[in-house]
Amino acid sequence: TLNKTLNIDEREALSESPALLRPVQGTRITCWVGGGERSEFLRQTALLANIWTGLGAATQSVVEPDRHHFNVVDGLADPDHPLTRTLLDE
């Protein structure tokens, strides 16, 4: 199993899962994922946004078309890009 490869037990693995953590009160969360990601990344992004919304966090989920795991953050180089504006809350 992956836990064995990483040399962690189930308890530690569960403690590292963002979906199982409670958001800090008043936290704004944007789950941003590239539309070119594999279906599991898209599923996990939606899951995290839904769970944390249910726990009372101000949460949004964004799927950016034509982006993937390695270039989804490229928008941060442009001050007018929606990712940058979201990060800076503009």
N, CA, C and O atoms as a MOPAC input file, in Angstrom:
PM7 MOZYME 1SCF
protein

 N      0.83800 1    -1.19000 1     0.00000 1
 C      0.00000 1     0.00000 1     0.00000 1
 C      0.87800 1     1.24700 1     0.00000 1
 O      2.07400 1     1.18700 1     0.28600 1
 N      0.26500 1     2.36000 1    -0.32300 1
 C      0.99400 1     3.62500 1    -0.33300 1
 C      1.46500 1     3.99000 1     1.07200 1
 O      2.56500 1     4.51600 1     1.24300 1
 N      0.63300 1     3.71100 1     2.07800 1
 C      1.03800 1     4.00400 1     3.46000 1
 C      2.32600 1     3.25900 1     3.82100 1
 O      3.20800 1     3.81600 1     4.47500 1
 N      2.42500 1     2.00800 1     3.39500 1
 C      3.62500 1     1.22400 1     3.69400 1
 C      4.83300 1     1.82400 1     2.97400 1
 O      5.91400 1     1.93100 1     3.55400 1
 N      4.65100 1     2.20900 1     1.72600 1
 C      5.73800 1     2.83100 1     0.96200 1
 C      6.21100 1     4.11500 1     1.62500 1
 O      7.40900 1     4.39500 1     1.66500 1
 N      5.26700 1     4.89500 1     2.14600 1
 C      5.59500 1     6.16300 1     2.80200 1
 C      5.99000 1     5.99700 1     4.26600 1
 O      6.38200 1     6.95600 1     4.93100 1
 N      5.87800 1     4.75300 1     4.76100 1
 C      6.20700 1     4.43700 1     6.15000 1
 C      5.34500 1     5.23500 1     7.13200 1
 O      5.85000 1     5.79000 1     8.10800 1
 N      4.03500 1     5.28200 1     6.85700 1
 C      3.08700 1     5.92300 1     7.77000 1
 C      1.94600 1     4.96200 1     8.05100 1
 O      1.64500 1     4.08500 1     7.24100 1
 N      1.31400 1     5.13300 1     9.20200 1
 C      0.17100 1     4.29000 1     9.53000 1
 C     -1.12300 1     5.00100 1     9.11100 1
 O     -1.09700 1     6.14400 1     8.65400 1
 N     -2.24200 1     4.31000 1     9.27300 1
 C     -3.52500 1     4.87000 1     8.84400 1
 C     -3.85500 1     6.16000 1     9.59700 1
 O     -4.36500 1     7.11300 1     9.00800 1
 N     -3.56500 1     6.18600 1    10.88500 1
 C     -3.85700 1     7.38200 1    11.68300 1
 C     -3.11600 1     8.60600 1    11.13500 1
 O     -3.70100 1     9.68100 1    11.00100 1
 N     -1.84300 1     8.44100 1    10.82300 1
 C     -1.06900 1     9.56400 1    10.27700 1
 C     -1.58600 1     9.96200 1     8.89700 1
 O     -1.67400 1    11.15000 1     8.58500 1
 N     -1.92400 1     8.98000 1     8.07800 1
 C     -2.45600 1     9.28400 1     6.74600 1
 C     -3.74700 1    10.08800 1     6.84800 1
 O     -3.93700 1    11.05200 1     6.10700 1
 N     -4.62600 1     9.70200 1     7.75300 1
 C     -5.88300 1    10.43100 1     7.93200 1
 C     -5.64000 1    11.84800 1     8.43500 1
 O     -6.35600 1    12.77400 1     8.05600 1
 N     -4.63400 1    12.01900 1     9.28500 1
 C     -4.35400 1    13.35500 1     9.82300 1
 C     -3.78300 1    14.29400 1     8.76200 1
 O     -3.80000 1    15.51100 1     8.94700 1
 N     -3.28300 1    13.75300 1     7.66700 1
 C     -2.70900 1    14.56500 1     6.58700 1
 C     -3.72100 1    14.88200 1     5.49200 1
 O     -3.38900 1    15.60000 1     4.54900 1
 N     -4.92300 1    14.37600 1     5.58800 1
 C     -5.92900 1    14.58200 1     4.54800 1
 C     -6.65300 1    15.90600 1     4.74800 1
 O     -7.35500 1    16.06300 1     5.74700 1
 N     -6.50900 1    16.87000 1     3.82900 1
 C     -7.20800 1    18.14700 1     3.97600 1
 C     -8.72500 1    17.98000 1     4.07200 1
 O     -9.38900 1    18.74400 1     4.77200 1
 N     -9.26800 1    17.00000 1     3.38200 1
 C    -10.71700 1    16.80300 1     3.39500 1
 C    -11.22900 1    16.39800 1     4.77100 1
 O    -12.41400 1    16.55600 1     5.06300 1
 N    -10.34900 1    15.88000 1     5.61500 1
 C    -10.76400 1    15.44700 1     6.95000 1
 C    -10.43200 1    16.47100 1     8.03000 1
 O    -10.72600 1    16.25300 1     9.20600 1
 N     -9.82900 1    17.57100 1     7.64200 1
 C     -9.51200 1    18.63000 1     8.59800 1
 C    -10.65100 1    19.63600 1     8.64900 1
 O    -11.41000 1    19.76700 1     7.68900 1
 N    -10.77200 1    20.32700 1     9.73700 1
 C    -11.77200 1    21.38700 1     9.86400 1
 C    -11.11800 1    22.70800 1     9.50200 1
 O    -10.03400 1    23.01600 1     9.99800 1
 N    -11.75800 1    23.49500 1     8.64600 1
 C    -11.18000 1    24.79000 1     8.29200 1
 C    -11.20100 1    25.74100 1     9.48300 1
 O    -12.09000 1    25.67000 1    10.33200 1
 N    -10.22700 1    26.61700 1     9.53400 1
 C    -10.17800 1    27.64300 1    10.56900 1
 C    -11.33800 1    28.60700 1    10.33000 1
 O    -11.57200 1    29.03100 1     9.19900 1
 N    -12.05600 1    28.95000 1    11.38500 1
 C    -13.20600 1    29.84000 1    11.26100 1
 C    -12.79000 1    31.14800 1    10.58600 1
 O    -11.77300 1    31.74600 1    10.93800 1
 N    -13.59200 1    31.57900 1     9.61400 1
 C    -13.33100 1    32.81600 1     8.89100 1
 C    -12.40200 1    32.66200 1     7.69500 1
 O    -12.10500 1    33.63700 1     7.00600 1
 N    -11.94400 1    31.44300 1     7.44900 1
 C    -11.03500 1    31.20000 1     6.33300 1
 C    -11.78700 1    31.19700 1     5.00900 1
 O    -12.86200 1    30.60900 1     4.89500 1
 N    -11.20900 1    31.86200 1     4.00600 1
 C    -11.72000 1    31.79500 1     2.63600 1
 C    -10.89900 1    30.73900 1     1.90600 1
 O     -9.67200 1    30.72600 1     1.99900 1
 N    -11.56600 1    29.86700 1     1.19000 1
 C    -10.87500 1    28.78300 1     0.51600 1
 C    -11.29800 1    28.75800 1    -0.94200 1
 O    -12.48800 1    28.73700 1    -1.25600 1
 N    -10.31300 1    28.76000 1    -1.82700 1
 C    -10.57500 1    28.55700 1    -3.24500 1
 C     -9.83500 1    27.29900 1    -3.66400 1
 O     -8.61000 1    27.22200 1    -3.56800 1
 N    -10.58500 1    26.32600 1    -4.12300 1
 C    -10.00900 1    25.08700 1    -4.63200 1
 C     -9.86000 1    25.26800 1    -6.14100 1
 O    -10.85600 1    25.27600 1    -6.86400 1
 N     -8.63700 1    25.41300 1    -6.61600 1
 C     -8.35500 1    25.74400 1    -8.01600 1
 C     -7.66200 1    24.55000 1    -8.65600 1
 O     -6.64800 1    24.06800 1    -8.15100 1
 N     -8.20900 1    24.07900 1    -9.76000 1
 C     -7.65200 1    22.90800 1   -10.42900 1
 C     -7.68600 1    23.13100 1   -11.93500 1
 O     -8.55500 1    23.83600 1   -12.45000 1
 N     -6.74300 1    22.53100 1   -12.62500 1
 C     -6.71900 1    22.61600 1   -14.07800 1
 C     -7.72800 1    21.66100 1   -14.69900 1
 O     -7.87000 1    20.51900 1   -14.26000 1
 N     -8.42400 1    22.13700 1   -15.72300 1
 C     -9.42000 1    21.30900 1   -16.40200 1
 C     -8.82300 1    20.11800 1   -17.13200 1
 O     -9.53400 1    19.16600 1   -17.45400 1
 N     -7.52100 1    20.16400 1   -17.39800 1
 C     -6.84900 1    19.06100 1   -18.06900 1
 C     -6.34700 1    17.99100 1   -17.11400 1
 O     -5.62700 1    17.08000 1   -17.52400 1
 N     -6.71800 1    18.09300 1   -15.86000 1
 C     -6.28800 1    17.11000 1   -14.85900 1
 C     -7.00700 1    15.78100 1   -15.04800 1
 O     -8.03700 1    15.69500 1   -15.71600 1
 N     -6.44200 1    14.77200 1   -14.45200 1
 C     -7.10000 1    13.46900 1   -14.43300 1
 C     -8.35100 1    13.57900 1   -13.57400 1
 O     -8.44800 1    14.43900 1   -12.69900 1
 N     -9.28100 1    12.71900 1   -13.83200 1
 C    -10.58100 1    12.78800 1   -13.16100 1
 C    -10.46100 1    12.73900 1   -11.63700 1
 O    -11.28900 1    13.32900 1   -10.94300 1
 N     -9.46400 1    12.06000 1   -11.11000 1
 C     -9.32300 1    11.96100 1    -9.65300 1
 C     -8.95800 1    13.30900 1    -9.03000 1
 O     -9.44000 1    13.63100 1    -7.94400 1
 N     -8.12400 1    14.09400 1    -9.69300 1
 C     -7.80400 1    15.43300 1    -9.18400 1
 C     -9.05000 1    16.31600 1    -9.19500 1
 O     -9.29300 1    17.07300 1    -8.25600 1
 N     -9.82800 1    16.21200 1   -10.25600 1
 C    -11.06700 1    16.99600 1   -10.34600 1
 C    -12.03800 1    16.57600 1    -9.24200 1
 O    -12.68200 1    17.42000 1    -8.61900 1
 N    -12.13500 1    15.27100 1    -9.00700 1
 C    -13.03800 1    14.75400 1    -7.97200 1
 C    -12.60100 1    15.23200 1    -6.58600 1
 O    -13.43200 1    15.66000 1    -5.78600 1
 N    -11.31000 1    15.16000 1    -6.30500 1
 C    -10.81800 1    15.57000 1    -4.99000 1
 C    -10.99800 1    17.06600 1    -4.76000 1
 O    -11.27100 1    17.49300 1    -3.63800 1
 N    -10.84800 1    17.85500 1    -5.80300 1
 C    -11.05000 1    19.30100 1    -5.67800 1
 C    -12.49900 1    19.60300 1    -5.33300 1
 O    -12.77300 1    20.40000 1    -4.43700 1
 N    -13.42300 1    18.97200 1    -6.03900 1
 C    -14.85000 1    19.17100 1    -5.75800 1
 C    -15.19700 1    18.67000 1    -4.36000 1
 O    -15.97200 1    19.30800 1    -3.64700 1
 N    -14.63200 1    17.53900 1    -3.96600 1
 C    -14.88100 1    16.97200 1    -2.64000 1
 C    -14.44700 1    17.94100 1    -1.54400 1
 O    -15.20100 1    18.20800 1    -0.60800 1
 N    -13.23700 1    18.46200 1    -1.66600 1
 C    -12.73300 1    19.38400 1    -0.64700 1
 C    -13.60700 1    20.62400 1    -0.54900 1
 O    -13.94800 1    21.05800 1     0.55200 1
 N    -13.97000 1    21.19600 1    -1.68700 1
 C    -14.82000 1    22.39200 1    -1.67200 1
 C    -16.17700 1    22.09200 1    -1.03500 1
 O    -16.67700 1    22.88700 1    -0.24000 1
 N    -16.76800 1    20.96400 1    -1.37700 1
 C    -18.08200 1    20.61700 1    -0.82600 1
 C    -18.02500 1    20.36000 1     0.67600 1
 O    -18.88800 1    20.82400 1     1.42100 1
 N    -17.02200 1    19.63100 1     1.11400 1
 C    -16.91100 1    19.32700 1     2.54400 1
 C    -16.70500 1    20.60400 1     3.34300 1
 O    -17.38600 1    20.82800 1     4.34400 1
 N    -15.77200 1    21.43900 1     2.91100 1
 C    -15.47600 1    22.64200 1     3.68700 1
 C    -16.60800 1    23.65600 1     3.61600 1
 O    -16.80100 1    24.42200 1     4.56100 1
 N    -17.36000 1    23.68100 1     2.52500 1
 C    -18.55900 1    24.52600 1     2.47900 1
 C    -19.54500 1    24.05300 1     3.54200 1
 O    -20.13400 1    24.86200 1     4.25800 1
 N    -19.71800 1    22.74200 1     3.63600 1
 C    -20.61200 1    22.17300 1     4.63300 1
 C    -20.16500 1    22.43500 1     6.05600 1
 O    -20.98200 1    22.41400 1     6.97600 1
 N    -18.88200 1    22.68200 1     6.24700 1
 C    -18.35300 1    22.98500 1     7.57700 1
 C    -18.34000 1    24.48500 1     7.86200 1
 O    -17.80800 1    24.92900 1     8.87900 1
 N    -18.93200 1    25.25800 1     6.95100 1
 C    -19.10600 1    26.68500 1     7.19800 1
 C    -18.04400 1    27.60000 1     6.62100 1
 O    -18.08100 1    28.80600 1     6.86500 1
 N    -17.09500 1    27.06000 1     5.86200 1
 C    -16.06000 1    27.91200 1     5.27000 1
 C    -16.59400 1    28.58300 1     4.00900 1
 O    -17.41200 1    28.01400 1     3.28600 1
 N    -16.12300 1    29.79200 1     3.75700 1
 C    -16.43900 1    30.49200 1     2.50700 1
 C    -15.58500 1    29.84500 1     1.42500 1
 O    -14.39500 1    30.13500 1     1.30800 1
 N    -16.19000 1    28.97600 1     0.64300 1
 C    -15.44500 1    28.12900 1    -0.28500 1
 C    -15.95500 1    28.28600 1    -1.70100 1
 O    -17.15800 1    28.39300 1    -1.93900 1
 N    -15.01700 1    28.29700 1    -2.64100 1
 C    -15.38800 1    28.23600 1    -4.05100 1
 C    -14.47100 1    27.24000 1    -4.74400 1
 O    -13.36300 1    26.97000 1    -4.28100 1
 N    -14.94300 1    26.70300 1    -5.84800 1
 C    -14.16200 1    25.75900 1    -6.62600 1
 C    -14.05700 1    26.28500 1    -8.05000 1
 O    -15.05700 1    26.68200 1    -8.64900 1
 N    -12.84200 1    26.28500 1    -8.58800 1
 C    -12.60500 1    26.78200 1    -9.93900 1
 C    -11.87900 1    25.70200 1   -10.72900 1
 O    -10.85900 1    25.17200 1   -10.28900 1
 N    -12.41700 1    25.38600 1   -11.90100 1
 C    -11.74600 1    24.50200 1   -12.84300 1
 C    -11.30000 1    25.37600 1   -14.00700 1
 O    -12.12700 1    25.88000 1   -14.76800 1
 N     -9.99400 1    25.55300 1   -14.14200 1
 C     -9.46500 1    26.41600 1   -15.19800 1
 C     -9.17200 1    25.57300 1   -16.44200 1
 O     -8.33200 1    24.67400 1   -16.40400 1
 N     -9.86800 1    25.86900 1   -17.54400 1
 C     -9.67100 1    25.09100 1   -18.77500 1
 C     -8.21800 1    25.14100 1   -19.25800 1
 O     -7.49500 1    26.10900 1   -19.02200 1
 N     -7.82500 1    24.08500 1   -19.92800 1
 C     -6.51300 1    24.00700 1   -20.58700 1
 C     -5.33600 1    24.12900 1   -19.62400 1
 O     -4.24200 1    24.51600 1   -20.03400 1
 N     -5.54300 1    23.81000 1   -18.37500 1
 C     -4.45600 1    23.80300 1   -17.39100 1
 C     -4.33200 1    22.39600 1   -16.82000 1
 O     -5.26800 1    21.59900 1   -16.87700 1
 N     -3.16200 1    22.11200 1   -16.27200 1
 C     -2.91600 1    20.80900 1   -15.66200 1
 C     -2.05700 1    20.99600 1   -14.41400 1
 O     -1.78800 1    22.11700 1   -13.98100 1
 N     -1.64000 1    19.88100 1   -13.85900 1
 C     -0.94200 1    19.84800 1   -12.57500 1
 C      0.27500 1    20.77400 1   -12.52000 1
 O      0.56400 1    21.35700 1   -11.47400 1
 N      0.97800 1    20.90900 1   -13.62700 1
 C      2.22700 1    21.66900 1   -13.61300 1
 C      2.07900 1    23.12000 1   -14.03500 1
 O      2.93900 1    23.93800 1   -13.70700 1
 N      1.01600 1    23.46600 1   -14.75200 1
 C      0.90400 1    24.85700 1   -15.21500 1
 C     -0.29200 1    25.60600 1   -14.63500 1
 O     -0.54300 1    26.74800 1   -15.02100 1
 N     -1.02100 1    24.99800 1   -13.73000 1
 C     -2.20700 1    25.65100 1   -13.17200 1
 C     -1.84400 1    26.91800 1   -12.39400 1
 O     -2.68200 1    27.80700 1   -12.24200 1
 N     -0.63100 1    27.00700 1   -11.91000 1
 C     -0.21300 1    28.19600 1   -11.15700 1
 C      0.40400 1    29.28100 1   -12.04000 1
 O      0.76200 1    30.34600 1   -11.53800 1
 N      0.53400 1    29.03400 1   -13.32900 1
 C      1.16700 1    30.01000 1   -14.22300 1
 C      0.45600 1    31.35700 1   -14.22300 1
 O      1.08500 1    32.38800 1   -14.46200 1
 N     -0.83000 1    31.35900 1   -13.96200 1
 C     -1.58000 1    32.61000 1   -13.91900 1
 C     -1.07400 1    33.58000 1   -12.87100 1
 O     -1.31900 1    34.78200 1   -12.97200 1
 N     -0.37100 1    33.08000 1   -11.86400 1
 C      0.15300 1    33.95700 1   -10.81300 1
 C      1.19600 1    34.94300 1   -11.34100 1
 O      1.50800 1    35.92700 1   -10.67000 1
 N      1.73500 1    34.69200 1   -12.53200 1
 C      2.70100 1    35.61800 1   -13.13100 1
 C      2.02300 1    36.85800 1   -13.70200 1
 O      2.68900 1    37.84600 1   -14.01100 1
 N      0.70100 1    36.80600 1   -13.84300 1
 C     -0.07000 1    37.91400 1   -14.42400 1
 C     -0.92000 1    38.54600 1   -13.32500 1
 O     -1.79900 1    37.88200 1   -12.77400 1
 N     -0.67900 1    39.80600 1   -12.99700 1
 C     -1.44500 1    40.43800 1   -11.91800 1
 C     -2.94100 1    40.55300 1   -12.19900 1
 O     -3.72700 1    40.74600 1   -11.27100 1
 N     -3.34600 1    40.43700 1   -13.46200 1
 C     -4.76700 1    40.52900 1   -13.80300 1
 C     -5.43600 1    39.17000 1   -13.97900 1
 O     -6.63200 1    39.10200 1   -14.26400 1
 N     -4.68700 1    38.10000 1   -13.81600 1
 C     -5.25000 1    36.75400 1   -13.97800 1
 C     -6.21700 1    36.47100 1   -12.82000 1
 O     -5.96800 1    36.89400 1   -11.69200 1
 N     -7.30400 1    35.76700 1   -13.08900 1
 C     -8.27400 1    35.46600 1   -12.02200 1
 C     -7.66500 1    34.75800 1   -10.80700 1
 O     -8.10300 1    34.99000 1    -9.68000 1
 N     -6.67400 1    33.90900 1   -11.01700 1
 C     -6.04500 1    33.23100 1    -9.87800 1
 C     -5.32500 1    34.24200 1    -8.98600 1
 O     -5.43800 1    34.18600 1    -7.76100 1
 N     -4.59100 1    35.15700 1    -9.59500 1
 C     -3.89500 1    36.18900 1    -8.82900 1
 C     -4.89100 1    37.08300 1    -8.10800 1
 O     -4.71300 1    37.40900 1    -6.93400 1
 N     -5.92800 1    37.47300 1    -8.81200 1
 C     -6.93200 1    38.36100 1    -8.21600 1
 C     -7.65900 1    37.66200 1    -7.06400 1
 O     -7.98300 1    38.29100 1    -6.05700 1
 N     -7.91100 1    36.37500 1    -7.21600 1
 C     -8.54700 1    35.61700 1    -6.13600 1
 C     -7.61600 1    35.53500 1    -4.93000 1
 O     -8.04700 1    35.72800 1    -3.79300 1
 N     -6.35900 1    35.25200 1    -5.17800 1
 C     -5.38800 1    35.15400 1    -4.09000 1
 C     -5.27600 1    36.47500 1    -3.33000 1
 O     -5.15800 1    36.49400 1    -2.10500 1
 N     -5.31500 1    37.56700 1    -4.07100 1
 C     -5.19700 1    38.88400 1    -3.44800 1
 C     -6.54800 1    39.45100 1    -3.02500 1
 O     -6.63100 1    40.55500 1    -2.48600 1
 N     -7.61700 1    38.67100 1    -3.28200 1
 C     -8.98100 1    39.03900 1    -2.91200 1
 C     -9.41700 1    40.36400 1    -3.53100 1
 O     -9.93000 1    41.24900 1    -2.84500 1
 N     -9.20400 1    40.48100 1    -4.82500 1
 C     -9.62000 1    41.70100 1    -5.53000 1
 C    -10.88600 1    41.43000 1    -6.30600 1
 O    -11.40500 1    42.32500 1    -6.97200 1

